[in-house]
Amino acid sequence: ISATDLPADRKITSEEESDESLDVENKGWVVFVPSVIPGETVRCRIYRNFRSYSEADLIEVIDKSPQRVEPVCPLFAECGGCQYQHMDISIQREWKTSQVQELLERVGKLDPDSFPST
């Protein structure tokens, strides 16, 4: 699959463990869409294609995750400073912990077994 095989306005389901990446039909083509929770089906519009992935804007959440909540911040959709407020607080904590651990492993070359349990 390549970017040219994808229509600009696309319905896809998030199966990846990321709040932004979606593997299109498990074919290895990743589409980065902000504010998506794994398991959700969304409609998005692709605006940029790269060699092995695309970037898209979220148009509509069709099937919502049970972890999706209404963001408290009135600027959530515009600012980006509180990018996880659409997730339940327990899921927010899991995401943040996972991201820090991944960075410590990948960039810091630290052994994941040395991390404290959460």
N, CA, C and O atoms as a GROMACS GRO file, in nm:
protein
  472
    1ILE      N    1   0.086  -0.119   0.000
    1ILE     CA    2   0.000   0.000   0.000
    1ILE      C    3   0.090   0.124   0.000
    1ILE      O    4   0.195   0.123   0.063
    2SER      N    5   0.049   0.226  -0.068
    2SER     CA    6   0.124   0.351  -0.071
    2SER      C    7   0.028   0.466  -0.050
    2SER      O    8  -0.094   0.448  -0.048
    3ALA      N    9   0.084   0.584  -0.033
    3ALA     CA   10   0.000   0.703  -0.008
    3ALA      C   11  -0.097   0.727  -0.123
    3ALA      O   12  -0.206   0.778  -0.100
    4THR      N   13  -0.060   0.693  -0.244
    4THR     CA   14  -0.149   0.717  -0.357
    4THR      C   15  -0.269   0.624  -0.356
    4THR      O   16  -0.368   0.651  -0.423
    5ASP      N   17  -0.262   0.514  -0.280
    5ASP     CA   18  -0.374   0.421  -0.269
    5ASP      C   19  -0.479   0.467  -0.168
    5ASP      O   20  -0.587   0.409  -0.159
    6LEU      N   21  -0.447   0.571  -0.091
    6LEU     CA   22  -0.537   0.617   0.013
    6LEU      C   23  -0.617   0.739  -0.032
    6LEU      O   24  -0.558   0.838  -0.075
    7PRO      N   25  -0.750   0.732  -0.022
    7PRO     CA   26  -0.827   0.853  -0.051
    7PRO      C   27  -0.801   0.958   0.055
    7PRO      O   28  -0.766   0.925   0.168
    8ALA      N   29  -0.816   1.084   0.019
    8ALA     CA   30  -0.787   1.193   0.112
    8ALA      C   31  -0.878   1.189   0.234
    8ALA      O   32  -0.833   1.219   0.345
    9ASP      N   33  -1.004   1.152   0.216
    9ASP     CA   34  -1.099   1.144   0.326
    9ASP      C   35  -1.122   0.996   0.353
    9ASP      O   36  -1.179   0.926   0.269
   10ARG      N   37  -1.078   0.948   0.467
   10ARG     CA   38  -1.069   0.804   0.491
   10ARG      C   39  -1.126   0.766   0.626
   10ARG      O   40  -1.106   0.838   0.724
   11LYS      N   41  -1.197   0.653   0.633
   11LYS     CA   42  -1.245   0.598   0.761
   11LYS      C   43  -1.149   0.486   0.799
   11LYS      O   44  -1.134   0.389   0.725
   12ILE      N   45  -1.085   0.498   0.915
   12ILE     CA   46  -0.990   0.397   0.960
   12ILE      C   47  -1.008   0.371   1.109
   12ILE      O   48  -1.062   0.454   1.182
   13THR      N   49  -0.962   0.254   1.153
   13THR     CA   50  -0.972   0.215   1.293
   13THR      C   51  -0.832   0.209   1.353
   13THR      O   52  -0.740   0.153   1.294
   14SER      N   53  -0.817   0.267   1.471
   14SER     CA   54  -0.690   0.268   1.540
   14SER      C   55  -0.669   0.134   1.608
   14SER      O   56  -0.750   0.092   1.691
   15GLU      N   57  -0.560   0.068   1.574
   15GLU     CA   58  -0.526  -0.058   1.641
   15GLU      C   59  -0.388  -0.050   1.703
   15GLU      O   60  -0.347  -0.142   1.774
   16GLU      N   61  -0.316   0.056   1.677
   16GLU     CA   62  -0.181   0.072   1.729
   16GLU      C   63  -0.186   0.122   1.872
   16GLU      O   64  -0.290   0.172   1.918
   17GLU      N   65  -0.075   0.109   1.943
   17GLU     CA   66  -0.067   0.158   2.078
   17GLU      C   67  -0.007   0.297   2.080
   17GLU      O   68   0.100   0.320   2.136
   18SER      N   69  -0.078   0.388   2.018
   18SER     CA   70  -0.034   0.526   2.012
   18SER      C   71  -0.156   0.614   2.007
   18SER      O   72  -0.262   0.571   1.959
   19ASP      N   73  -0.145   0.736   2.056
   19ASP     CA   74  -0.259   0.825   2.051
   19ASP      C   75  -0.268   0.897   1.918
   19ASP      O   76  -0.360   0.976   1.898
   20GLU      N   77  -0.177   0.872   1.827
   20GLU     CA   78  -0.181   0.940   1.698
   20GLU      C   79  -0.166   0.849   1.578
   20GLU      O   80  -0.210   0.888   1.470
   21SER      N   81  -0.107   0.732   1.590
   21SER     CA   82  -0.080   0.653   1.470
   21SER      C   83  -0.184   0.545   1.448
   21SER      O   84  -0.229   0.479   1.541
   22LEU      N   85  -0.221   0.530   1.324
   22LEU     CA   86  -0.318   0.430   1.283
   22LEU      C   87  -0.258   0.347   1.171
   22LEU      O   88  -0.211   0.404   1.072
   23ASP      N   89  -0.260   0.216   1.184
   23ASP     CA   90  -0.211   0.128   1.078
   23ASP      C   91  -0.330   0.099   0.987
   23ASP      O   92  -0.426   0.034   1.028
   24VAL      N   93  -0.324   0.148   0.864
   24VAL     CA   94  -0.437   0.136   0.773
   24VAL      C   95  -0.454  -0.010   0.732
   24VAL      O   96  -0.369  -0.066   0.662
   25GLU      N   97  -0.564  -0.070   0.776
   25GLU     CA   98  -0.603  -0.206   0.740
   25GLU      C   99  -0.490  -0.306   0.761
   25GLU      O  100  -0.478  -0.402   0.686
   26ASN      N  101  -0.407  -0.284   0.864
   26ASN     CA  102  -0.296  -0.374   0.897
   26ASN      C  103  -0.204  -0.401   0.779
   26ASN      O  104  -0.149  -0.511   0.767
   27LYS      N  105  -0.186  -0.304   0.692
   27LYS     CA  106  -0.100  -0.321   0.576
   27LYS      C  107   0.032  -0.250   0.591
   27LYS      O  108   0.108  -0.239   0.494
   28GLY      N  109   0.061  -0.201   0.709
   28GLY     CA  110   0.190  -0.139   0.732
   28GLY      C  111   0.197   0.008   0.695
   28GLY      O  112   0.303   0.069   0.708
   29TRP      N  113   0.088   0.066   0.649
   29TRP     CA  114   0.088   0.209   0.617
   29TRP      C  115   0.035   0.281   0.740
   29TRP      O  116  -0.078   0.259   0.781
   30VAL      N  117   0.117   0.368   0.798
   30VAL     CA  118   0.079   0.439   0.919
   30VAL      C  119   0.029   0.578   0.883
   30VAL      O  120   0.090   0.648   0.803
   31VAL      N  121  -0.082   0.616   0.944
   31VAL     CA  122  -0.138   0.750   0.929
   31VAL      C  123  -0.140   0.813   1.067
   31VAL      O  124  -0.204   0.760   1.158
   32PHE      N  125  -0.071   0.926   1.083
   32PHE     CA  126  -0.069   0.996   1.211
   32PHE      C  127  -0.187   1.091   1.217
   32PHE      O  128  -0.200   1.182   1.136
   33VAL      N  129  -0.274   1.068   1.316
   33VAL     CA  130  -0.394   1.149   1.336
   33VAL      C  131  -0.397   1.188   1.483
   33VAL      O  132  -0.400   1.100   1.569
   34PRO      N  133  -0.397   1.316   1.514
   34PRO     CA  134  -0.398   1.356   1.655
   34PRO      C  135  -0.530   1.325   1.725
   34PRO      O  136  -0.636   1.319   1.661
   35SER      N  137  -0.522   1.306   1.854
   35SER     CA  138  -0.639   1.291   1.942
   35SER      C  139  -0.722   1.166   1.917
   35SER      O  140  -0.843   1.167   1.935
   36VAL      N  141  -0.657   1.058   1.874
   36VAL     CA  142  -0.725   0.931   1.854
   36VAL      C  143  -0.679   0.834   1.961
   36VAL      O  144  -0.560   0.827   1.993
   37ILE      N  145  -0.773   0.759   2.016
   37ILE     CA  146  -0.744   0.660   2.119
   37ILE      C  147  -0.751   0.522   2.055
   37ILE      O  148  -0.840   0.497   1.974
   38PRO      N  149  -0.657   0.431   2.088
   38PRO     CA  150  -0.661   0.297   2.028
   38PRO      C  151  -0.798   0.232   2.038
   38PRO      O  152  -0.865   0.239   2.142
   39GLY      N  153  -0.839   0.170   1.929
   39GLY     CA  154  -0.969   0.104   1.921
   39GLY      C  155  -1.077   0.190   1.858
   39GLY      O  156  -1.182   0.139   1.821
   40GLU      N  157  -1.053   0.318   1.844
   40GLU     CA  158  -1.154   0.406   1.785
   40GLU      C  159  -1.153   0.395   1.632
   40GLU      O  160  -1.049   0.372   1.570
   41THR      N  161  -1.271   0.413   1.575
   41THR     CA  162  -1.284   0.426   1.430
   41THR      C  163  -1.308   0.573   1.404
   41THR      O  164  -1.397   0.634   1.464
   42VAL      N  165  -1.228   0.630   1.314
   42VAL     CA  166  -1.237   0.774   1.289
   42VAL      C  167  -1.243   0.802   1.139
   42VAL      O  168  -1.204   0.720   1.057
   43ARG      N  169  -1.291   0.920   1.107
   43ARG     CA  170  -1.282   0.972   0.971
   43ARG      C  171  -1.176   1.080   0.977
   43ARG      O  172  -1.179   1.168   1.063
   44CYS      N  173  -1.081   1.073   0.885
   44CYS     CA  174  -0.972   1.169   0.884
   44CYS      C  175  -0.945   1.213   0.741
   44CYS      O  176  -0.986   1.147   0.645
   45ARG      N  177  -0.876   1.325   0.728
   45ARG     CA  178  -0.838   1.376   0.597
   45ARG      C  179  -0.686   1.385   0.591
   45ARG      O  180  -0.624   1.459   0.668
   46ILE      N  181  -0.628   1.309   0.500
   46ILE     CA  182  -0.484   1.309   0.482
   46ILE      C  183  -0.442   1.440   0.416
   46ILE      O  184  -0.499   1.479   0.314
   47TYR      N  185  -0.343   1.506   0.475
   47TYR     CA  186  -0.296   1.632   0.417
   47TYR      C  187  -0.149   1.628   0.377
   47TYR      O  188  -0.102   1.718   0.308
   48ARG      N  189  -0.076   1.524   0.420
   48ARG     CA  190   0.065   1.516   0.383
   48ARG      C  191   0.107   1.369   0.376
   48ARG      O  192   0.076   1.290   0.465
   49ASN      N  193   0.177   1.333   0.269
   49ASN     CA  194   0.228   1.198   0.251
   49ASN      C  195   0.380   1.197   0.251
   49ASN      O  196   0.445   1.286   0.195
   50PHE      N  197   0.435   1.095   0.316
   50PHE     CA  198   0.579   1.073   0.318
   50PHE      C  199   0.605   0.935   0.260
   50PHE      O  200   0.512   0.867   0.216
   51ARG      N  201   0.728   0.894   0.259
   51ARG     CA  202   0.765   0.765   0.201
   51ARG      C  203   0.693   0.646   0.263
   51ARG      O  204   0.650   0.555   0.193
   52SER      N  205   0.681   0.647   0.394
   52SER     CA  206   0.624   0.531   0.462
   52SER      C  207   0.508   0.562   0.555
   52SER      O  208   0.461   0.473   0.626
   53TYR      N  209   0.461   0.686   0.555
   53TYR     CA  210   0.348   0.721   0.640
   53TYR      C  211   0.282   0.848   0.589
   53TYR      O  212   0.336   0.917   0.502
   54SER      N  213   0.165   0.879   0.645
   54SER     CA  214   0.092   1.001   0.611
   54SER      C  215   0.053   1.073   0.738
   54SER      O  216   0.051   1.014   0.846
   55GLU      N  217   0.022   1.200   0.725
   55GLU     CA  218  -0.032   1.278   0.836
   55GLU      C  219  -0.172   1.322   0.797
   55GLU      O  220  -0.199   1.354   0.681
   56ALA      N  221  -0.262   1.325   0.896
   56ALA     CA  222  -0.401   1.356   0.867
   56ALA      C  223  -0.462   1.439   0.979
   56ALA      O  224  -0.414   1.439   1.092
   57ASP      N  225  -0.569   1.509   0.946
   57ASP     CA  226  -0.650   1.581   1.044
   57ASP      C  227  -0.768   1.493   1.083
   57ASP      O  228  -0.826   1.425   0.999
   58LEU      N  229  -0.802   1.496   1.210
   58LEU     CA  230  -0.919   1.423   1.258
   58LEU      C  231  -1.043   1.500   1.217
   58LEU      O  232  -1.056   1.619   1.246
   59ILE      N  233  -1.135   1.433   1.149
   59ILE     CA  234  -1.260   1.497   1.107
   59ILE      C  235  -1.374   1.458   1.201
   59ILE      O  236  -1.454   1.542   1.243
   60GLU      N  237  -1.379   1.327   1.234
   60GLU     CA  238  -1.491   1.278   1.315
   60GLU      C  239  -1.451   1.148   1.384
   60GLU      O  240  -1.384   1.064   1.324
   61VAL      N  241  -1.492   1.133   1.509
   61VAL     CA  242  -1.476   1.005   1.578
   61VAL      C  243  -1.607   0.931   1.559
   61VAL      O  244  -1.712   0.974   1.607
   62ILE      N  245  -1.600   0.818   1.488
   62ILE     CA  246  -1.721   0.742   1.455
   62ILE      C  247  -1.757   0.647   1.568
   62ILE      O  248  -1.870   0.650   1.618
   63ASP      N  249  -1.662   0.564   1.611
   63ASP     CA  250  -1.681   0.474   1.725
   63ASP      C  251  -1.586   0.516   1.834
   63ASP      O  252  -1.464   0.499   1.823
   64LYS      N  253  -1.640   0.573   1.942
   64LYS     CA  254  -1.558   0.627   2.051
   64LYS      C  255  -1.511   0.519   2.146
   64LYS      O  256  -1.579   0.420   2.170
   65SER      N  257  -1.392   0.542   2.200
   65SER     CA  258  -1.337   0.455   2.304
   65SER      C  259  -1.410   0.483   2.435
   65SER      O  260  -1.452   0.596   2.458
   66PRO      N  261  -1.425   0.381   2.521
   66PRO     CA  262  -1.483   0.407   2.653
   66PRO      C  263  -1.394   0.496   2.739
   66PRO      O  264  -1.441   0.553   2.838
   67GLN      N  265  -1.265   0.510   2.702
   67GLN     CA  266  -1.173   0.596   2.776
   67GLN      C  267  -1.181   0.742   2.731
   67GLN      O  268  -1.114   0.827   2.789
   68ARG      N  269  -1.260   0.772   2.629
   68ARG     CA  270  -1.271   0.911   2.581
   68ARG      C  271  -1.360   0.990   2.675
   68ARG      O  272  -1.470   0.945   2.711
   69VAL      N  273  -1.313   1.107   2.715
   69VAL     CA  274  -1.390   1.197   2.802
   69VAL      C  275  -1.392   1.336   2.738
   69VAL      O  276  -1.315   1.364   2.646
   70GLU      N  277  -1.478   1.419   2.787
   70GLU     CA  278  -1.486   1.557   2.738
   70GLU      C  279  -1.371   1.636   2.800
   70GLU      O  280  -1.359   1.641   2.923
   71PRO      N  281  -1.286   1.699   2.718
   71PRO     CA  282  -1.176   1.778   2.774
   71PRO      C  283  -1.226   1.893   2.861
   71PRO      O  284  -1.324   1.959   2.829
   72VAL      N  285  -1.156   1.915   2.971
   72VAL     CA  286  -1.194   2.021   3.064
   72VAL      C  287  -1.152   2.158   3.010
   72VAL      O  288  -1.225   2.256   3.026
   73CYS      N  289  -1.037   2.164   2.947
   73CYS     CA  290  -0.982   2.292   2.898
   73CYS      C  291  -1.060   2.341   2.776
   73CYS      O  292  -1.078   2.266   2.680
   74PRO      N  293  -1.108   2.465   2.778
   74PRO     CA  294  -1.182   2.518   2.664
   74PRO      C  295  -1.094   2.539   2.540
   74PRO      O  296  -1.146   2.556   2.429
   75LEU      N  297  -0.962   2.538   2.557
   75LEU     CA  298  -0.871   2.558   2.445
   75LEU      C  299  -0.811   2.427   2.393
   75LEU      O  300  -0.719   2.429   2.312
   76PHE      N  301  -0.863   2.314   2.440
   76PHE     CA  302  -0.807   2.183   2.406
   76PHE      C  303  -0.785   2.166   2.255
   76PHE      O  304  -0.677   2.124   2.214
   77ALA      N  305  -0.883   2.196   2.176
   77ALA     CA  306  -0.874   2.173   2.031
   77ALA      C  307  -0.782   2.271   1.959
   77ALA      O  308  -0.741   2.246   1.846
   78GLU      N  309  -0.748   2.381   2.024
   78GLU     CA  310  -0.669   2.485   1.957
   78GLU      C  311  -0.525   2.491   2.004
   78GLU      O  312  -0.436   2.518   1.924
   79CYS      N  313  -0.499   2.468   2.130
   79CYS     CA  314  -0.370   2.496   2.190
   79CYS      C  315  -0.268   2.383   2.175
   79CYS      O  316  -0.156   2.408   2.129
   80GLY      N  317  -0.302   2.263   2.213
   80GLY     CA  318  -0.209   2.151   2.209
   80GLY      C  319  -0.130   2.131   2.337
   80GLY      O  320  -0.058   2.032   2.349
   81GLY      N  321  -0.142   2.221   2.432
   81GLY     CA  322  -0.068   2.210   2.557
   81GLY      C  323  -0.121   2.102   2.649
   81GLY      O  324  -0.048   2.053   2.735
   82CYS      N  325  -0.244   2.066   2.631
   82CYS     CA  326  -0.306   1.961   2.714
   82CYS      C  327  -0.360   1.852   2.621
   82CYS      O  328  -0.480   1.824   2.619
   83GLN      N  329  -0.270   1.793   2.545
   83GLN     CA  330  -0.308   1.704   2.435
   83GLN      C  331  -0.374   1.572   2.475
   83GLN      O  332  -0.426   1.502   2.389
   84TYR      N  333  -0.372   1.537   2.604
   84TYR     CA  334  -0.431   1.411   2.646
   84TYR      C  335  -0.563   1.428   2.722
   84TYR      O  336  -0.614   1.330   2.776
   85GLN      N  337  -0.617   1.547   2.728
   85GLN     CA  338  -0.737   1.568   2.808
   85GLN      C  339  -0.860   1.497   2.754
   85GLN      O  340  -0.962   1.490   2.823
   86HIS      N  341  -0.854   1.444   2.634
   86HIS     CA  342  -0.967   1.368   2.580
   86HIS      C  343  -0.966   1.224   2.630
   86HIS      O  344  -1.056   1.146   2.598
   87MET      N  345  -0.864   1.188   2.711
   87MET     CA  346  -0.853   1.054   2.769
   87MET      C  347  -0.883   1.059   2.918
   87MET      O  348  -0.855   1.158   2.985
   88ASP      N  349  -0.940   0.950   2.968
   88ASP     CA  350  -0.960   0.934   3.111
   88ASP      C  351  -0.825   0.950   3.183
   88ASP      O  352  -0.722   0.912   3.127
   89ILE      N  353  -0.823   1.005   3.303
   89ILE     CA  354  -0.698   1.038   3.372
   89ILE      C  355  -0.608   0.916   3.392
   89ILE      O  356  -0.486   0.928   3.385
   90SER      N  357  -0.665   0.799   3.417
   90SER     CA  358  -0.582   0.680   3.436
   90SER      C  359  -0.511   0.643   3.305
   90SER      O  360  -0.396   0.598   3.308
   91ILE      N  361  -0.576   0.661   3.193
   91ILE     CA  362  -0.514   0.634   3.063
   91ILE      C  363  -0.408   0.740   3.032
   91ILE      O  364  -0.303   0.709   2.975
   92GLN      N  365  -0.437   0.865   3.069
   92GLN     CA  366  -0.337   0.971   3.050
   92GLN      C  367  -0.206   0.934   3.121
   92GLN      O  368  -0.098   0.948   3.065
   93ARG      N  369  -0.218   0.888   3.243
   93ARG     CA  370  -0.098   0.851   3.321
   93ARG      C  371  -0.022   0.736   3.255
   93ARG      O  372   0.100   0.737   3.250
   94GLU      N  373  -0.096   0.637   3.206
   94GLU     CA  374  -0.032   0.524   3.138
   94GLU      C  375   0.044   0.572   3.014
   94GLU      O  376   0.157   0.530   2.990
   95TRP      N  377  -0.019   0.660   2.934
   95TRP     CA  378   0.044   0.711   2.811
   95TRP      C  379   0.171   0.788   2.844
   95TRP      O  380   0.275   0.768   2.781
   96LYS      N  381   0.162   0.876   2.941
   96LYS     CA  382   0.278   0.958   2.976
   96LYS      C  383   0.393   0.871   3.028
   96LYS      O  384   0.508   0.893   2.991
   97THR      N  385   0.362   0.773   3.112
   97THR     CA  386   0.464   0.682   3.163
   97THR      C  387   0.529   0.605   3.048
   97THR      O  388   0.651   0.592   3.042
   98SER      N  389   0.447   0.554   2.959
   98SER     CA  390   0.496   0.477   2.845
   98SER      C  391   0.587   0.562   2.755
   98SER      O  392   0.691   0.514   2.709
   99GLN      N  393   0.548   0.687   2.730
   99GLN     CA  394   0.629   0.774   2.644
   99GLN      C  395   0.764   0.805   2.708
   99GLN      O  396   0.866   0.804   2.639
  100VAL      N  397   0.766   0.833   2.836
  100VAL     CA  398   0.892   0.862   2.905
  100VAL      C  399   0.981   0.739   2.903
  100VAL      O  400   1.101   0.750   2.876
  101GLN      N  401   0.925   0.622   2.932
  101GLN     CA  402   1.004   0.500   2.931
  101GLN      C  403   1.060   0.471   2.792
  101GLN      O  404   1.176   0.432   2.779
  102GLU      N  405   0.979   0.489   2.689
  102GLU     CA  406   1.026   0.466   2.552
  102GLU      C  407   1.142   0.559   2.517
  102GLU      O  408   1.240   0.516   2.456
  103LEU      N  409   1.131   0.686   2.556
  103LEU     CA  410   1.239   0.781   2.529
  103LEU      C  411   1.366   0.745   2.606
  103LEU      O  412   1.476   0.755   2.552
  104LEU      N  413   1.352   0.704   2.731
  104LEU     CA  414   1.468   0.664   2.810
  104LEU      C  415   1.538   0.543   2.749
  104LEU      O  416   1.661   0.532   2.753
  105GLU      N  417   1.460   0.451   2.693
  105GLU     CA  418   1.517   0.334   2.627
  105GLU      C  419   1.583   0.371   2.495
  105GLU      O  420   1.698   0.336   2.470
  106ARG      N  421   1.508   0.442   2.410
  106ARG     CA  422   1.555   0.470   2.274
  106ARG      C  423   1.664   0.575   2.271
  106ARG      O  424   1.768   0.554   2.209
  107VAL      N  425   1.644   0.686   2.337
  107VAL     CA  426   1.740   0.797   2.332
  107VAL      C  427   1.847   0.782   2.439
  107VAL      O  428   1.966   0.801   2.413
  108GLY      N  429   1.805   0.747   2.560
  108GLY     CA  430   1.900   0.736   2.671
  108GLY      C  431   1.971   0.603   2.678
  108GLY      O  432   2.066   0.587   2.755
  109LYS      N  433   1.926   0.505   2.596
  109LYS     CA  434   1.989   0.372   2.594
  109LYS      C  435   1.988   0.306   2.732
  109LYS      O  436   2.080   0.231   2.766
  110LEU      N  437   1.883   0.333   2.811
  110LEU     CA  438   1.873   0.274   2.943
  110LEU      C  439   1.801   0.140   2.938
  110LEU      O  440   1.716   0.118   2.852
  111ASP      N  441   1.834   0.053   3.029
  111ASP     CA  442   1.773  -0.078   3.038
  111ASP      C  443   1.634  -0.065   3.099
  111ASP      O  444   1.619  -0.010   3.208
  112PRO      N  445   1.529  -0.114   3.029
  112PRO     CA  446   1.394  -0.100   3.083
  112PRO      C  447   1.373  -0.171   3.216
  112PRO      O  448   1.283  -0.135   3.291
  113ASP      N  449   1.454  -0.272   3.244
  113ASP     CA  450   1.442  -0.343   3.373
  113ASP      C  451   1.487  -0.257   3.490
  113ASP      O  452   1.458  -0.290   3.605
  114SER      N  453   1.558  -0.147   3.461
  114SER     CA  454   1.605  -0.058   3.568
  114SER      C  455   1.501   0.046   3.608
  114SER      O  456   1.522   0.120   3.704
  115PHE      N  457   1.387   0.052   3.535
  115PHE     CA  458   1.284   0.151   3.565
  115PHE      C  459   1.204   0.106   3.687
  115PHE      O  460   1.178  -0.013   3.704
  116PRO      N  461   1.165   0.200   3.772
  116PRO     CA  462   1.079   0.164   3.886
  116PRO      C  463   0.940   0.121   3.834
  116PRO      O  464   0.894   0.171   3.732
  117SER      N  465   0.877   0.030   3.904
  117SER     CA  466   0.742  -0.011   3.863
  117SER      C  467   0.644   0.097   3.902
  117SER      O  468   0.663   0.170   4.000
  118THR      N  469   0.537   0.107   3.825
  118THR     CA  470   0.436   0.210   3.851
  118THR      C  471   0.308   0.148   3.897
  118THR      O  472   0.211   0.220   3.924
   0.00000   0.00000   0.00000
